[in-house]
């Protein structure tokens, strides 16, 4: 508040002081020159100007009023009087007052304009500083990017270029700014991009890849992105160019293409080699199946004839040797047949088709009818079994091998029991299809817990209920038995060729049966496995592709 009062006193004090000084000077001049009424208002105009300039409009008006009063009293006739009856004198005073007020208006207007001009100049300076900072920031950002960035006007002359652009061409900003594209890039490079520049100056954003022979920068394979600068009225003012050097990528692509071509050629060569090996293997298989088995069958036939025709002429040792020859020849023939079957599984082409597991299992049991009767085996099938995608012959061979093992590898005093059932599974998980399959039981057990062929109880198998789970990718077919079981450490070995866990005298075989199962199932896109414990039977499973989704 005190500060405002001091400002008011200062402004109006200027008016009073300047008018007083003007009055004093005028009186002194009149005294010295003895001229009382010539130019009575001249010095007071100066007082009014000074008061308006430094004191504002209020001080200027006060100076006008004080100047009019003092002029009327000291210098206008009659002197020393505030009133005059002379119209001319009164007119002079009125004109002075109007002129004074006009001067006050002009001076204060000039002050206001000066302040506005100063404020505008300050804003312009701030704007220039901001613009300079933005330009420096833009230059810093663009200079830090490893790509060429430039701005070109409609005359195809550079208005901006970042550091990478300058490094590419080895030019300074001054050598690039304002120059035509052809001057900086070279005529050869300009001819490559000329049509693209014309398209972007027509208002079209354009992207391209091209090999460009730059002047001073060498030939480079680039990816260019050209973006037009379009005003709100739709006029194109220029365009911004973003140029990326993709020469390394193109060289890498060319090398990869060459490597692929070489790899393809090598694959073709390896394929030809494999075809030759397959042909040789087929020839060998033919030789084994004909040339080797023919003398083997002759040897077996002659040994049998020797037993039948001359058995009475041989002593006990001779008869034993002859019997061993027949048995060994038979084993050798079986081994050759298994090897041929295993070999054919790896070479032959297969076609998957929709097959009913019910029909396949029934066919398998019919083929094994004599073996099942000989061992008095009981086989239970939980029906219905689903439809799968498989190869008929391979699937039949797989099931024959599994069922044969199930009735073969049992203790001497145990009647073979086999249960065949199926379920739907995910990757390594059991599943169900809304209760499509019945609850699974121990092998050979009926719905009431008895053997389906009789009333004998069986405690060799724990019940294996499978709670319902959603449908998924595979049909899992189980073949469970009440055999001797397999130790955990041997459950992977048994699927390899010639892997036997028991002597041939105890359980005859070639050691290839489960290898045929594994190869055959895998050829059909499935998997195979076993769950077993010693003395508690085995549960072999094979995963087959489903024919339908539930």
Number of C-alpha atoms within 10 A of each C-alpha: 6 7 8 9 10 10 13 15 14 14 21 22 16 25 30 19 14 22 27 18 15 21 21 13 14 21 18 12 13 16 11 9 9 10 12 17 14 10 10 20 22 12 18 27 20 16 26 31 25 21 30 31 21 18 24 23 22 17 27 31 24 21 32 28 18 18 30 20 17 20 23 23 17 19 21 23 19 15 15 13 15 15 15 15 9 11 9 10 16 16 11 14 19 13 12 21 19 12 14 26 21 13 20 27 18 16 22 21 16 13 17 13 12 12 12 12 12 12 12 12 12 12 12 12 12 12 12 12 12 12 12 12 12 12 12 12 12 13 15 13 11 19 18 12 12 14 17 21 21 20 21 25 19 17 13 19 19 22 16 17 22 22 22 19 23 17 12 15 16 12 14 13 15 8 13 20 16 16 16 17 20 17 13 20 19 16 15 13 18 21 14 15 16 14 11 19 24 13 14 23 25 15 18 18 17 15 15 12 14 13 15 19 19 20 18 13 15 10 13 16 18 18 16 19 17 22 20 25 21 16 10 6 6 9 13 18 15 25 23 20 21 16 21 17 17 16 15 11 11 13 12 12 12 12 12 13 12 12 12 12 12 12 13 12 12 12 12 12 12 12 12 12 12 12 12 12 12 13 12 12 14 15 12 13 18 13 13 16 16 12 12 14 17 14 11 17 16 12 16 22 14 15 20 18 13 17 20 10 10 11 15 11 11 14 9 11 9 13 17 12 14 21 17 13 17 19 15 14 20 16 15 17 19 14 17 18 16 19 20 15 17 20 16 15 19 12 11 8 8 14 9 15 13 15 18 17 22 16 11 17 19 12 15 18 17 12 13 15 12 11 15 19 10 9 13 13 17 19 23 20 17 18 13 14 21 21 19 21 20 26 18 17 11 20 21 17 16 23 20 20 18 21 23 16 18 27 23 21 21 20 14 11 6 12 15 23 25 25 23 23 25 24 25 28 21 17 10 9 10 19 23 22 16 11 13 15 19 17 16 19 20 24 31 28 24 16 12 8 15 15 20 16 12 11 11 11 11 16 10 15 17 11 14 11 11 15 11 18 16 14 19 18 16 26 28 25 21 19 24 28 32 28 28 20 21 21 14 12 7 12 15 10 14 19 22 16 16 16 16 18 13 12 9 11 7 9 14 13 19 19 20 21 26 21 21 26 25 20 21 25 22 16 19 19 14 18 20 19 14 18 15 19 15 12 15 17 24 24 23 20 21 23 27 25 20 20 18 11 10 12
